[in-house]
Amino acid sequence: MAGLTQNDAHLLIVDDDERIRTLLRQFLSRNGFWTTAARDTDHARRLLEGLDFDLIVLDVMMPGDDGITFTRELRKKMETPILLLTAKGESTDRISGLEAGADDYVAKPFEPKELLLRINAILRRVPASEATVEAPKVINLGEIRYDTERAEMWHGDDMVRLTATEVALMRIFSTAPGEPFSRAQLVEDLGRDRGQAQERAVDVQITRLRRKIEADPKQPRYLQTVRGAGYMLTHD
């Protein structure tokens, strides 16, 4: 299932540093994106009330609500992908951001090309709108069912909100239920750079996904840890 292309994507940049906002808008616009900028979270809230965005680039350190608090707030009502800009070396901010619902992060100062690669990787994981397939394949996980064709998760009649990264993980696991995927393989399939930090980020995303799938996330039945092999999705 193809993701968004750059020419389709409208990005919201949220950063209190006017210089960085301007540089990001200029760089991303030159690379084919539609961009809108907000100077703080209050400004971003007003923009989000009237506009739909395909991805939010959000600075962590801002006056007022910080980026992690704002990410947690947004996740209560929307699943728009979020890329955090974190201070270099602040691993706690990165983990807290992922736990709050961010899809990825880039540490400041960063190379613009790296930011572009991360944005494109996230957008490729966002399912494109498609016509309904006649016979969707459904995976049953206890009271949860996952429609692999529509990339939708349901608990009874209620849709379970998934982030773009969670959709990507479900797509990966759904290709081979009952087979383990190593953390390194998941990092690669998600389009991220290799390394322990990204493997730790995958662990955080797995923990968040379990909360949506499992009756008891601490004793997972369906999204299991396979000792020495990684993670595996089983189903009824």
Backbone torsions as a table, in degrees:
resi	resn	phi	psi	omega
1	MET	NA	119.5	-174.4
2	ALA	-73.0	148.4	176.5
3	GLY	-94.4	-169.8	179.2
4	LEU	-70.4	152.5	170.7
5	THR	-100.7	164.3	-177.1
6	GLN	-59.1	-40.0	-176.6
7	ASN	-68.3	-17.0	178.9
8	ASP	-89.3	-19.2	-164.1
9	ALA	-92.5	134.9	176.1
10	HIS	-111.8	117.5	-176.0
11	LEU	-105.1	141.0	172.3
12	LEU	-105.9	122.1	178.4
13	ILE	-103.1	123.4	-179.1
14	VAL	-120.9	109.0	-178.9
15	ASP	-156.9	135.9	-177.8
16	ASP	-80.0	-10.3	179.7
17	ASP	-88.5	110.2	-176.4
18	GLU	-59.8	-37.2	-179.4
19	ARG	-62.9	-45.1	-179.7
20	ILE	-66.9	-41.4	177.9
21	ARG	-56.8	-46.5	-177.8
22	THR	-64.7	-45.0	-179.9
23	LEU	-62.9	-42.4	179.4
24	LEU	-64.1	-43.9	179.2
25	ARG	-61.4	-45.0	-178.9
26	GLN	-64.0	-45.6	-177.9
27	PHE	-65.2	-47.8	-177.3
28	LEU	-69.4	-35.3	176.5
29	SER	-63.7	-41.3	178.3
30	ARG	-63.5	-24.6	179.9
31	ASN	-97.3	18.0	167.7
32	GLY	95.9	5.2	-179.5
33	PHE	-92.8	151.1	164.4
34	TRP	-84.3	133.6	-177.0
35	THR	-131.6	145.9	171.4
36	THR	-134.6	143.2	-176.1
37	ALA	-120.2	144.9	175.4
38	ALA	-125.7	141.7	-175.9
39	ARG	-85.1	-17.6	177.7
40	ASP	-162.4	-179.1	-175.9
41	THR	-69.4	-33.3	177.2
42	ASP	-62.3	-44.4	177.1
43	HIS	-61.8	-41.8	179.7
44	ALA	-63.0	-41.2	178.8
45	ARG	-58.6	-43.6	-179.4
46	ARG	-63.5	-40.7	178.8
47	LEU	-66.6	-40.1	-178.3
48	LEU	-68.8	-22.7	177.1
49	GLU	-67.5	-28.6	-175.1
50	GLY	-115.3	-9.4	-176.2
51	LEU	-131.0	149.4	172.8
52	ASP	-102.0	134.3	179.5
53	PHE	-119.8	153.0	180.0
54	ASP	-91.0	-20.0	179.1
55	LEU	-163.6	145.3	178.4
56	ILE	-116.1	124.0	172.9
57	VAL	-97.5	114.2	-166.0
58	LEU	-127.6	122.0	176.4
59	ASP	-73.7	140.0	179.7
60	VAL	-75.8	-47.8	-174.0
61	MET	-91.4	102.3	178.3
62	MET	-140.9	153.5	174.0
63	PRO	-66.2	154.4	-176.0
64	GLY	77.3	-137.7	177.4
65	ASP	-69.0	129.5	176.4
66	ASP	-79.7	171.4	-174.7
67	GLY	-64.1	-34.1	-179.2
68	ILE	-69.9	-43.6	176.6
69	THR	-60.8	-41.8	-179.8
70	PHE	-67.2	-38.4	176.3
71	THR	-59.3	-45.9	179.9
72	ARG	-61.4	-39.7	178.2
73	GLU	-64.5	-45.3	-177.9
74	LEU	-64.7	-36.3	-177.3
75	ARG	-66.5	-16.3	177.0
76	LYS	-74.1	-17.5	-174.7
77	LYS	-134.4	-9.8	-179.7
78	MET	-153.6	158.7	-178.9
79	GLU	-118.1	22.5	175.3
80	THR	-54.7	129.3	179.8
81	PRO	-56.5	141.8	-179.1
82	ILE	-126.7	127.5	174.0
83	LEU	-111.9	119.5	-177.6
84	LEU	-90.5	143.1	170.5
85	LEU	-103.2	112.6	-174.5
86	THR	-112.8	160.0	175.6
87	ALA	-69.8	139.8	-177.7
88	LYS	-61.3	131.1	178.0
89	GLY	88.9	-9.7	-179.1
90	GLU	-87.1	75.4	-177.4
91	SER	-64.4	-28.7	179.6
92	THR	-64.7	-38.1	177.0
93	ASP	-63.1	-39.4	-177.4
94	ARG	-65.9	-47.6	-179.5
95	ILE	-65.5	-42.5	178.5
96	SER	-61.8	-38.9	178.9
97	GLY	-65.1	-42.4	178.0
98	LEU	-65.5	-40.2	178.1
99	GLU	-65.1	-31.2	179.0
100	ALA	-75.0	-17.6	176.7
101	GLY	124.9	5.0	177.5
102	ALA	-68.3	153.0	-179.2
103	ASP	-90.1	-28.3	-179.3
104	ASP	-166.8	177.7	179.1
105	TYR	-148.6	156.4	172.1
106	VAL	-132.2	132.7	-178.3
107	ALA	-86.6	135.9	173.8
108	LYS	-82.0	145.8	-8.6
109	PRO	-74.6	149.2	-175.8
110	PHE	-127.6	158.3	173.1
111	GLU	-81.0	129.2	179.9
112	PRO	-52.4	-35.9	-179.7
113	LYS	-64.0	-36.5	178.1
114	GLU	-64.5	-43.2	178.0
115	LEU	-58.9	-43.8	-179.9
116	LEU	-61.4	-42.5	179.2
117	LEU	-63.8	-41.5	179.9
118	ARG	-65.6	-43.2	179.4
119	ILE	-61.2	-47.3	-179.1
120	ASN	-64.0	-35.9	178.3
121	ALA	-63.8	-41.5	178.5
122	ILE	-65.6	-46.0	-177.3
123	LEU	-64.1	-31.7	177.2
124	ARG	-66.6	-23.6	-179.6
125	ARG	-85.1	-10.2	-179.5
126	VAL	-82.5	121.2	-178.9
127	PRO	-62.3	136.9	173.8
128	ALA	-79.2	152.5	178.0
129	SER	-68.3	130.7	179.4
130	GLU	-137.4	159.8	177.0
131	ALA	-66.7	152.9	-179.7
132	THR	-64.2	131.9	177.0
133	VAL	-82.9	140.9	-172.0
134	GLU	-60.3	-44.3	-176.0
135	ALA	-123.6	80.4	-177.7
136	PRO	-65.9	142.5	176.9
137	LYS	-83.1	128.3	-176.3
138	VAL	-119.4	133.9	174.2
139	ILE	-107.2	124.4	-179.7
140	ASN	-96.1	126.0	-179.2
141	LEU	-125.6	74.7	-175.0
142	GLY	65.4	-123.5	179.1
143	GLU	-79.9	-5.3	179.9
144	ILE	-99.2	140.1	170.1
145	ARG	-128.2	142.1	-177.9
146	TYR	-121.7	121.0	178.9
147	ASP	-89.7	107.6	-174.5
148	THR	-73.0	-25.9	-179.9
149	GLU	-74.2	-40.1	-178.7
150	ARG	-93.6	-7.4	-176.0
151	ALA	56.2	46.2	-178.7
152	GLU	-122.4	140.2	176.0
153	MET	-115.0	136.8	-176.7
154	TRP	-130.3	142.5	170.8
155	HIS	-119.0	98.3	-170.9
156	GLY	64.9	-125.6	178.2
157	ASP	-92.9	2.1	-177.2
158	ASP	-100.6	128.7	176.1
159	MET	-76.4	137.0	176.5
160	VAL	-93.5	122.4	-178.4
161	ARG	-71.5	132.0	178.4
162	LEU	-122.4	141.3	173.1
163	THR	-77.6	168.1	179.0
164	ALA	-59.8	-38.4	179.7
165	THR	-68.1	-38.8	178.0
166	GLU	-65.9	-38.5	175.0
167	VAL	-61.2	-43.6	-179.9
168	ALA	-63.1	-41.5	178.2
169	LEU	-64.2	-42.6	178.5
170	MET	-63.5	-38.1	177.6
171	ARG	-62.3	-43.7	-179.6
172	ILE	-63.6	-51.8	-178.0
173	PHE	-63.7	-34.8	-176.4
174	SER	-69.5	-19.6	179.1
175	THR	-70.9	-21.6	-177.8
176	ALA	-151.6	68.9	177.8
177	PRO	-58.7	139.6	179.3
178	GLY	87.0	-2.0	177.9
179	GLU	-114.3	134.1	-178.6
180	PRO	-77.1	147.0	173.8
181	PHE	-117.4	127.9	178.7
182	SER	-70.6	158.6	177.8
183	ARG	-60.2	-41.2	179.3
184	ALA	-62.7	-38.6	179.4
185	GLN	-67.3	-39.9	178.6
186	LEU	-64.5	-41.4	177.4
187	VAL	-58.1	-45.4	-178.9
188	GLU	-66.2	-44.0	-178.8
189	ASP	-66.6	-26.8	177.4
190	LEU	-81.3	-3.7	177.3
191	GLY	78.0	28.9	-178.2
192	ARG	-108.3	162.4	176.6
193	ASP	-68.1	146.9	178.8
194	ARG	-73.2	156.3	177.4
195	GLY	143.4	160.5	-176.9
196	GLN	-63.4	-34.5	-178.8
197	ALA	-63.0	-41.6	179.6
198	GLN	-72.5	-32.2	175.6
199	GLU	-66.2	-37.9	175.6
200	ARG	-65.1	-37.2	177.5
201	ALA	-63.2	-38.1	176.4
202	VAL	-63.3	-40.7	177.4
203	ASP	-57.1	-42.3	179.7
204	VAL	-63.9	-42.7	-179.7
205	GLN	-66.2	-37.0	177.0
206	ILE	-63.1	-43.1	178.5
207	THR	-59.6	-42.9	179.8
208	ARG	-67.1	-39.4	179.8
209	LEU	-66.8	-37.2	178.1
210	ARG	-60.9	-36.1	179.7
211	ARG	-62.2	-24.6	-178.9
212	LYS	-92.1	-20.7	-176.3
213	ILE	-100.4	-44.8	-166.8
214	GLU	-89.4	143.3	171.9
215	ALA	-67.3	-37.3	175.6
216	ASP	-130.4	95.1	-176.3
217	PRO	-58.4	-25.3	-179.8
218	LYS	-78.1	-17.2	175.7
219	GLN	-127.0	69.4	-172.2
220	PRO	-65.4	135.6	178.0
221	ARG	-99.7	-35.4	-171.9
222	TYR	-104.0	-41.4	177.5
223	LEU	-104.0	88.9	-168.1
224	GLN	-96.6	152.5	169.7
225	THR	-91.5	125.8	178.3
226	VAL	-105.2	112.5	-174.1
227	ARG	-55.0	125.7	177.7
228	GLY	78.2	-2.7	-175.8
229	ALA	-125.0	-27.4	179.6
230	GLY	126.4	-133.3	-178.0
231	TYR	-122.6	151.6	-176.5
232	MET	-145.2	137.9	175.7
233	LEU	-99.1	124.7	172.6
234	THR	-114.0	164.5	-179.1
235	HIS	-146.9	169.1	-179.2
236	ASP	-77.0	NA	NA
